[in-house]
Amino acid sequence: MRYFVVLLALFFSVPLMALDAVILSGKNRIKTNGAAQDNFVLIERQKISLKNLDILKTRAKGYIFMEHQGLKVLIHPFSQVQVIDASRAVYDLFDGEIWVENPGSVTNLIRAGGHQLSSVEGMMRIRYHRGDRPEDDRVTVTTLEGVGRALVAGQGFNLANYQILKKEKEQKPVLRRISIEDMQGYIFSYENYRRKISGWQHSELQRDKFLFRMGGNLEYMSQGEKTYIMAAAKPQFKYKSWRWGLILPISVDKDNSQGYKPEQWGNYSEWNFESFGDSLSDLALKLDFVTYGDKDSPPLYVNAGNISKVGVGNNLIMNSFKPNLNYPQRRQLTVESGYLADSWGIDAFMADFSSLEIWGTRGYYKPLVDHYLFKKLEIGASLVADIDPRGDNLSSGEGTVFFLGLDLNMPLYNFSELMTFNFRSEYTMALYSESEGLKSAKGFGYSYGLKGEILDIFDYSFGGIVLKDRFPDSYFDSRYLVSRRDKFTYLSGERSANDYGIYGSLAFDLDNLFKIDFSYREVLDTRLVEDRPNNKFSFSFYLYPSFMDYVYMVITYDRLAINSFDEFWENFFTSEFNSIEASLRLPFKLKYLEFQLNFRRSVVIDQETQSVKNENAYESQVKFLF
């Protein structure tokens, strides 16, 4: 028992000394103490805190910059470095290339293939290639400026300028211009790095400095029995971490010869400013988006606009909920916000800021954030509400529904790059109000499963669903806004017996090239909800810009109510239960111009017949950057 206590104490005695690092570009992996894994995508300038035994990997076009008491370390693409001692700037270079710049006041140590290297003052470049056999290892050290030291098998060497690989002398001016000093403040030396990164990355880095962008789009869309052509100016502004954009649209019926008159516009109602309240509503519609910060970057973020999807928890309450099914024919303001700290955080959303009907929040706590094995252990609590679940705009308060949820995400095995395992589960129950007061909906829902990675390129998740008394699964799904009345009737009714379901997803992510993602979810019951099978399928394809400079493509497809495999393919494009979005940025290599094509298949409820139908929108988009 005594030895167990000692081991337990050592187990939890994780060093708290840390150093800051910055992801400059590329898709890099930070493997924290062999456990937590985070991917950083192109051009994310995120600060991270590194501790002892953390492993850093850079991918294609990836750079990581570290600074410790004036000592600057730049990790180049396709490199792997382990932090041995964060407090003393001791690193182990497993493979790749790093540059070290020392002001002369810091003692540092770099290990590479049995060599111990330290920079005394100036800049030193270390390249290490690990061979299949120890005798095939290659270590190349170049002092670009100043003096360094090397210790090999107990024998020390002073490395003065150009002592090793003197042929580098002719390249010194070029290398010196691309100094680590240029990386301070997360800013590249753009002109010198133009040859090292793709044209698209260089362009994106430059564009990020623009304070004003002027864009516009031309759309061809169906709406009801008519077809409209919409032109819109879309100016965008930036100030520090704030970004906001406006949309100033004019919609004209293509068959209306009087379309040039404002009163004949299809969206004239948002330009008439009839009353004070109507004016506020019309002005709100001109707001395309407002953002502050990033959802994955603490501490605060705000995202408002025509957001396509909202999620809370582990998909048992909300699964790909779409706050606006009829975009771009109908625009609305959805707001997401949150505060993220190291060990806790809270997220919230409002689906439609004009109606304030559907909203939700989730808070989480990470009790062992400083422990290298259970850093990502997370306990969360959720609340999602709809104050008008019948969709009849009644304000009496009757019929309000609340979903309460508890979720758990726990790492099980994250030591091997071949495969990782993380356990996740969620429990949910519901309350609703009627004339008699607040009631508890019958039954509850519970989901459980695993999530992780395979071979560093596959992301997977799978698990089971238990629905006590046939509790509804994923109540807020992608078509909730057209089925909310039927769902509330089912939730507040009498139910018996239990249902069981399954879910799974698989994503193939080839770094900086493309990503393919499939997911499927089904409740294995014998009944039909809304006269359709209770299943959901989604597919997405992303073509990253690094595959071909400037080209970017996204295709997403969502489908519910699949009766059979044959029926799925037969109605792949025509089913009323599908939703399709496609976006293609065209490869025009112009510094201040961007051209993009979009297609959206949306869903709308006919107010006269209450029937559901699909509407299409085709959009060409041009952006001018200043």
Residue, then its C-alpha position, 0 to 999 in steps of 0.5 A: m500500500r505504501y508503494f502504491v501511495v508513492l506511485l500515485a503521488l508521482f503519477f499526479s506530480v506533473p510539472l507545471m513549468a511551461l513555455d509558450a509556442v505559436i503555430l505559425s502555419g501549416k497543419n501541425r500536431i501537438k501531442t501533449n505528454g503522449a495523451a491529448q492531441d490537437n490539430f491546427v489547420l492552415i494559417e492559425r496563429q494560436k498560442i499554446s502552452l507546452k510542458n515537459l515531455d510534450i511532442l510537437k510535429t509539423r506537417a506540410k508547410g507547418y512552422i512552430f515558433m517557441e521563445h524562452q527567456g529570449l531564446k528563439v526556436l523555429i521548428h520547420p516542416f516535417s519535423q518532430v521535437q520533444v520538450i525535455d525540460a521546459s524550464r531550461a529550454v532542453y529539446d530532443l530533435f527526433d527528425g527534421e530541422i530547427w533553427v535556434e537564435n540565442p541572445g547570449s544569456v540563455t543556456n540551452l541544449i538540443r539533442a539530436g542523434g546522440h549529439q548534444l548541441s547548444s548555442v552560445e550566441g547567434m543563430m544555429r541551424i540543426r538538421y537531423h535525419r533518422g535512418d533505418r539503422p543508427e549508422d544511417d543517421r545524419v546530423t548537420v549543424t550550421t552556425l549562421e551567426g555567432v558561436g555554438r557548441a557540440l558535445v559528441a561522445g564526451q568530446g566538445f567542439n566550438l562551432a564558429n561561423y562557417q566552421i561546418l559546411k562553409k559552402e553555406k557562406e554564399q547563402k548567408p544573406v538570404l538565410r539571414r533575411i529570413s531570420i527567426e526575429d521576423m517571426q516575432g508577433y506571429i508575423f512572417s517575413y512575407e517577401n522572403y517566405r514567398r518561395k517557401i510557402s504556396g502562393w495561396q498561403h502567401s496570399e492568405l497571410q497578406r489578406d489577413k492584414f486587410l482592414f476592408r474588403m468589398g465583395g458582391n454576389l449575384e444569385y439565381m434562386s427559386q422562391g415559391e412559384k417565382t424565380y428571382i435574381m438577387a444582387a448584393a453588395k457585401p462590404q467587410f470590415k476588420y478592427k483588431s479581433w473584430r470582423w463584421g460584414l454587411i449585405l445590401p441585397i436587391s431581389v427582382d422577379k426575372d419575369n417582372s418587366q417593372g423590376y427596376k422600381p423599388e416597390q416591385w423588388g421581391n425584398y422591398s419589405e426590408w427596404n421600406f422602413e415603415s415604422f421604428g420597429d420595422s426599421l430596426s428589423d430591416l437594419a438587422l437584416k443588413l448585418d451579414f456577420v459579426t465575429y470576435g475571436d475564434k471558437d477554439s481560441p480562449p478566452l472569448y468568442v462571438n459569432a453572429g450571422n447566417i450560421s448553417k449548423v449549431g451543436v450542443g453536447n454529444n448529439l443526443i439533444m442536438n444533431s446538426f441543427k440548422p437554425n435557417l433551413n431556407y437560406p439564402q431565400r430567407r436571412q436571419l441572425t443566429v448568435e453563438s458565443g462562449y467563454l473558454a478557460d483552461s479548465w472550464g468554459i461555457d457556450a451559448f446560442m440563439a437560433d433566431f435573434s428576431s424571434l428568440e424562440i430556440w436557444g441553448t447553453r452548455g458548460y463544461y469542466k476539466p478537473l484534471v487539465d494539468h495531468y498528462l493522462f487525463k488532460k481532456l477529461e471533460i464533464g458537461a451540462s446542457l440546456v436547450a429550449d424552444i419556447d414555441p415548439r408548436g410553431d404557432n407564435l403563441s406567447s402564453g408560455e404553454g408548450t415551452v420545452f426544455f431539454l437537460g443533458l449531462d455528457l462525459n468525454m474521457p480519454l482511454y488510450n492516447f499513447s500510440e499513433l496507430m490508434t487512440f480511444n476516447f469514451r463519450s456518453e450523454y444523458t438527457m431528459a425533457l420538461y415541457s409546460e402546459s396549462e397545468g404547469l411544468k411536466s416531465a416528459k416520459g422516459f430519457g435518452y442515453s448514448y455511449g461510444l468511442k471516438g478517436e483516430i487511426l493511423d493519424i489520418f482516420d477519425y472515427s466514432f461509433g456507439g449505441i443509443v438507449l431510449k427509455d419509453r421511446f424517448p425521441d433521439s436528436y430532438f433538434d435535428s437538421r429538419y427540426l424547424v419543419s417538424r417541431r409541431d409533430k415532435f412536440t406532440y410526440l414528446s408530450g404524449e404517452r409512450s411505452a417500451n424502449d428503443y435502441g439505436i446506433y451511430g457511427s462516423l468515419a473521416f479520412d483527412l489527408d493533410n493539406l490535400f482533402k478530407i472526406d467525412f461520412s456519418y450515419r445514425e438510426v434508431l432501430d424501432t418498428r414505428l415511423v416518426e412523421d411517417r418516415p424511417n428514423n435515420k440520418f446520413s450525412f456526407s462532406f468533402y473538403l478540397y484544401p487550397s494546398f492541393m491546388d493554389y487558390v482552389y477551395m471546394v466544399i460539398t455537404y449532403d444531409r439526408l433523412a428518412i432513407n427507406s432503402f439503399d435503392e431508394f436513396w440513390e434513386n432520390f439522391f437529388t430529388s428527395e424532400f428530405n435532403s439538403i445540399e450545399a456546394s462551394l467552389r473558389l476558382p483559381f484566379k491568382l489575383k492578389y486583390l480578387e476572389f471569385q467563388l460559386n455556391f449552390r444551396r438546396s434549402v427547405v421551406i414550409d408553404q404557409e398556405t398548404q403547410s407542405v414542405k418543399n425544396e428551393n434552389a439557389y445558385e450564386s456567383q460571388v466576387k470579393f475585392l480586397f483593400 
